[in-house]
Amino acid sequence: MIARERLGQVVTSLGLLALGAFVLFETGSIGGEQGYGGVGPRAFPYVVGVGLTASALVLLWHSLARGWHNLPDGDASVHANPDWIAFAWISAGLVLQMLLSARAGFIVAGVVLFTFVARGFGSKRRVRDVIVAAILVTLAYLTFTRLLGLSLPAGVLPFL
């Protein structure tokens, strides 16, 4: 019998496993030919599905064996006082990203989202956050547009 305190861990693991299986199953129905270099539109969803499934299996194994590691103690005071400032920064980043995507473009909107989320998580290094965001979002943009042939809004950066 599963210990009562670990039942939530098992249920969460099974939910993640179901999500991974769903992603893998549905990825098979994505149409399209392989693009340049043999990478098609199914490549990344398969990677995500395999990652979700593998993570779920490891979590399930841990939850059945001895419970998840490094969980905080049952201190309810952590959840009693949510950080509304952090919530506001992250929410504002999401709203701005949605508003900016079509006009300013994927890269600008992604940099805004990244920097707002970093600020919400407590980062005070704004210049570093913008630089890291610009590199990561530009790489994502180039991967999706050049390797996968997907159309993302270029916005104010049409030369990419």
BAMARKOL-25562 format. One line per 4 residues: their letters; for each residue x, y, z of N, C-alpha, C, O. Coordinates in steps of 0.05 Angstrom, whole numbers, m for minus. Example, Ala and Ser with C-alpha at 12.3 -4.5 7.8 and 13.67 -1.06 7.14 Angstrom:
<sites>
AS = 264/m114/156/246/m90/156/264/m66/156/285/m66/169 | 257/m45/142/273/m21/143/258/1/157/268/23/161
</sites>
This chain:
<sites>
MIAR = 17/m24/0/0/0/0/18/25/0/38/26/14 | 10/45/m15/25/70/m17/19/87/8/m4/90/16 | 41/98/19/37/115/43/21/139/35/23/149/12 | 4/148/53/m15/170/47/m1/195/39/m11/209/21
ERLG = 22/201/51/36/226/44/49/225/16/55/246/5 | 52/201/6/64/198/m21/43/194/m43/50/193/m66 | 18/192/m36/m3/188/m56/m4/211/m76/m8/207/m100 | m1/236/m66/0/259/m84/23/258/m103/20/266/m126
QVVT = 46/248/m94/69/246/m112/64/225/m134/71/230/m157 | 51/203/m127/45/182/m146/25/193/m167/28/189/m191 | 4/207/m157/m16/218/m175/m4/238/m194/m10/239/m218 | 13/256/m183/26/276/m200/44/262/m221/44/271/m244
SLGL = 59/242/m213/76/227/m232/59/214/m254/67/215/m277 | 37/202/m246/19/190/m266/7/210/m285/4/205/m309 | 0/234/m275/m10/255/m292/10/264/m312/4/269/m335 | 36/267/m303/57/275/m321/62/253/m341/68/259/m365
LALG = 60/229/m333/63/206/m352/41/207/m373/47/202/m397 | 17/212/m365/m5/214/m384/m1/237/m403/m6/235/m427 | 9/260/m393/15/283/m411/37/276/m431/34/282/m454 | 58/262/m422/79/254/m440/69/235/m461/76/237/m485
AFVL = 53/216/m453/41/197/m473/23/211/m493/23/205/m516 | 8/230/m483/m10/246/m501/6/261/m521/0/261/m545 | 28/274/m512/45/290/m531/57/271/m552/57/277/m576 | 67/248/m543/79/229/m562/58/219/m582/63/217/m606
FETG = 34/212/m572/13/202/m589/4/223/m610/2/217/m634 | m1/247/m601/m11/268/m618/11/278/m638/4/288/m659 | 36/276/m630/57/285/m648/57/269/m674/65/279/m695 | 49/244/m673/47/227/m697/28/238/m717/30/231/m741
SIGG = 9/254/m709/m11/265/m727/m3/291/m740/m18/302/m756 | 20/302/m732/29/327/m744/39/321/m772/56/304/m777 | 28/336/m791/35/332/m819/60/348/m826/71/363/m810 | 70/344/m850/93/359/m859/116/342/m866/120/320/m854
EQGY = 132/352/m884/156/337/m893/180/346/m876/179/367/m863 | 200/329/m876/225/336/m863/237/360/m878/238/360/m903 | 248/378/m863/260/402/m875/290/397/m880/299/375/m882 | 304/419/m882/332/419/m887/346/404/m864/341/409/m841
GGVG = 363/386/m871/378/371/m851/362/348/m838/371/337/m818 | 339/341/m850/324/319/m840/307/325/m815/296/307/m803 | 306/350/m807/290/358/m784/263/368/m793/262/388/m808 | 242/356/m784/216/364/m791/200/375/m768/212/379/m746
PRAF = 175/381/m772/159/394/m751/153/375/m727/143/384/m707 | 159/349/m730/153/330/m708/177/327/m690/174/315/m668 | 200/337/m697/225/331/m682/223/342/m653/227/327/m634 | 217/367/m650/216/379/m623/193/368/m606/197/363/m582
PYVV = 169/365/m617/149/353/m600/156/325/m590/149/317/m568 | 170/309/m607/179/283/m598/199/285/m575/198/270/m556 | 217/304/m577/237/309/m556/222/316/m530/229/306/m509 | 203/334/m532/187/342/m508/172/319/m497/172/315/m472
GVGL = 159/303/m514/144/280/m505/162/259/m491/154/248/m470 | 185/254/m502/204/235/m490/214/246/m463/216/231/m443 | 220/272/m462/229/284/m437/208/283/m416/214/277/m393 | 183/289/m423/161/288/m403/157/259/m393/154/254/m369
TASA = 158/240/m411/154/212/m404/177/202/m386/172/189/m366 | 201/208/m393/224/200/m377/223/213/m349/229/199/m329 | 217/238/m348/215/252/m322/194/239/m305/197/235/m281 | 171/233/m317/149/221/m303/157/194/m292/150/187/m269
LVLL = 171/178/m308/179/152/m298/198/154/m275/197/138/m256 | 217/172/m276/236/176/m254/221/185/m229/226/175/m207 | 203/205/m232/187/214/m209/170/192/m197/167/189/m173 | 158/176/m214/141/154/m205/158/133/m190/150/124/m168
WHSL = 181/127/m200/199/109/m187/207/119/m159/207/104/m140 | 214/145/m158/222/157/m132/198/157/m113/201/151/m89 | 174/164/m123/151/165/m105/144/138/m94/134/136/m71 | 147/117/m110/141/90/m100/163/79/m82/157/63/m64
ARGW = 188/87/m87/210/76/m72/213/89/m44/212/75/m24 | 217/115/m44/223/128/m18/213/157/m17/220/172/2 | 198/166/m37/188/193/m38/207/211/m53/231/205/m56 | 196/234/m62/213/253/m76/234/265/m58/229/268/m34
HNLP = 257/271/m69/279/282/m53/277/313/m51/264/326/m68 | 289/324/m31/293/353/m27/267/368/m27/266/391/m37 | 246/357/m16/221/372/m13/223/389/12/235/381/32 | 211/413/11/212/429/35/195/416/57/177/400/52
DGDA = 201/423/82/186/412/104/157/422/102/152/440/86 | 140/411/116/111/417/115/105/444/126/83/448/138 | 122/464/123/118/491/133/97/506/116/103/514/94 | 73/509/126/52/522/111/55/552/109/42/565/92
SVHA = 73/564/125/77/593/124/88/602/97/85/625/90 | 102/584/83/113/591/57/91/598/38/93/617/22 | 69/583/39/47/588/21/26/607/31/8/616/17 | 28/614/57/9/632/69/13/661/59/m6/677/59
NPDW = 37/668/52/44/696/44/55/696/16/80/697/13 | 38/695/m4/49/695/m32/62/721/m39/56/742/m28 | 82/720/m57/96/744/m65/81/757/m88/85/749/m111 | 64/776/m82/47/789/m102/63/806/m121/55/810/m143
IAFA = 86/817/m112/103/833/m129/114/815/m151/114/823/m175 | 124/792/m144/135/773/m164/113/765/m183/117/763/m207 | 90/759/m172/67/751/m189/60/774/m209/54/768/m232 | 61/798/m200/55/821/m217/76/824/m239/69/829/m262
WISA = 101/821/m233/122/823/m253/119/801/m275/120/807/m299 | 114/777/m266/111/754/m285/86/758/m302/86/753/m326 | 64/766/m289/39/770/m303/42/792/m324/32/790/m346 | 55/814/m315/59/837/m334/76/828/m358/70/836/m380
GLVL = 96/811/m353/112/801/m375/96/785/m395/100/787/m419 | 78/768/m385/61/752/m402/42/769/m419/39/764/m442 | 30/789/m406/11/806/m420/26/822/m441/17/824/m464 | 49/833/m434/65/849/m454/74/831/m477/74/840/m500
QMLL = 82/807/m471/91/789/m492/68/783/m512/73/783/m536 | 44/780/m502/21/775/m519/15/800/m536/8/798/m559 | 17/823/m524/11/848/m538/33/856/m558/27/867/m579 | 58/849/m552/80/857/m570/86/837/m592/99/845/m612
SARA = 78/813/m590/86/792/m610/80/800/m638/98/798/m655 | 56/809/m644/48/815/m671/62/840/m682/71/840/m705 | 64/860/m666/75/886/m676/105/888/m673/119/894/m693 | 116/882/m650/145/885/m646/160/860/m655/184/862/m661
GFIV = 147/837/m656/159/813/m665/166/794/m642/165/800/m619 | 172/769/m651/177/747/m632/201/753/m614/200/748/m590 | 222/764/m625/247/768/m610/243/789/m589/249/785/m566 | 232/812/m596/228/834/m577/209/825/m555/214/829/m532
AGVV = 187/812/m563/167/803/m543/180/782/m525/174/782/m501 | 196/764/m535/209/744/m519/229/755/m500/231/746/m477 | 244/776/m508/263/789/m490/248/802/m467/257/801/m444 | 226/816/m474/210/829/m453/200/808/m433/202/811/m409
LFTF = 189/786/m443/179/765/m426/201/754/m408/197/752/m383 | 224/747/m419/246/736/m404/255/755/m382/259/747/m359 | 259/781/m389/269/799/m369/249/804/m346/256/808/m323 | 223/805/m353/202/809/m332/201/784/m314/198/787/m290
VARG = 203/761/m326/202/736/m309/227/735/m292/226/727/m268 | 250/742/m303/275/742/m287/272/762/m263/281/756/m241 | 261/785/m269/256/805/m247/237/793/m227/240/798/m203 | 216/780/m236/197/767/m217/210/746/m200/201/743/m177
FGSK = 230/733/m210/245/713/m194/267/726/m177/283/711/m165 | 269/752/m178/288/766/m160/313/776/m172/331/786/m158 | 317/774/m198/342/783/m211/343/814/m211/323/827/m217 | 365/824/m204/370/853/m204/389/861/m227/394/885/m230
RRVR = 399/842/m242/418/847/m263/403/850/m290/402/831/m305 | 393/873/m294/376/877/m318/391/875/m344/381/864/m363 | 415/886/m345/431/886/m369/438/857/m376/436/849/m399 | 447/841/m357/453/813/m362/428/798/m371/430/782/m389
DVIV = 406/804/m358/381/790/m366/373/796/m395/365/778/m409 | 376/821/m403/369/828/m431/388/815/m450/380/805/m471 | 414/813/m444/434/801/m462/428/771/m464/427/760/m486 | 424/758/m441/418/729/m442/392/724/m457/390/705/m473
AAIL = 372/740/m452/346/737/m465/349/741/m495/338/725/m511 | 364/761/m503/368/766/m532/381/743/m546/374/735/m568 | 401/731/m533/415/708/m545/396/684/m547/394/672/m568 | 383/677/m525/366/653/m525/342/656/m544/335/638/m558
VTLA = 329/679/m543/305/683/m560/313/684/m589/298/674/m606 | 335/697/m596/344/697/m623/351/669/m633/344/662/m656 | 364/653/m617/369/625/m624/344/610/m629/342/594/m648 | 324/614/m611/298/600/m615/285/609/m641/274/593/m656
YLTF = 285/636/m646/273/647/m670/286/635/m695/272/626/m713 | 313/634/m696/327/624/m719/322/594/m722/320/584/m745 | 320/579/m700/315/550/m701/287/545/m714/285/529/m731 | 267/560/m704/240/555/m714/237/565/m743/223/552/m759
TRLL = 249/588/m750/245/599/m777/263/586/m797/254/581/m820 | 288/582/m791/307/572/m811/307/541/m812/307/530/m834 | 309/528/m789/311/499/m789/284/485/m794/282/466/m808 | 263/496/m781/237/483/m782/218/495/m803/197/484/m809
GLSL = 226/518/m813/210/531/m834/184/543/m824/165/546/m840 | 182/548/m798/158/560/m787/158/590/m790/180/602/m792 | 136/602/m791/134/631/m794/128/644/m767/107/640/m756 | 147/659/m757/144/675/m733/146/704/m740/160/712/m758
PAGV = 131/721/m726/132/750/m733/159/762/m728/170/760/m705 | 170/775/m748/197/787/m746/194/815/m733/212/824/m719 | 171/828/m737/167/854/m725/187/875/m733/190/880/m757 | 199/887/m714/218/909/m719/245/899/m728/263/915/m733
LPFL = 249/873/m729/275/861/m738/271/844/m763/276/820/m762 | 263/857/m785/256/841/m809/281/829/m823/279/811/m839 | 305/838/m816/329/829/m828/337/800/m818/354/788/m830 | 324/791/m797/329/763/m788/310/745/m803/311/721/m798
</sites>
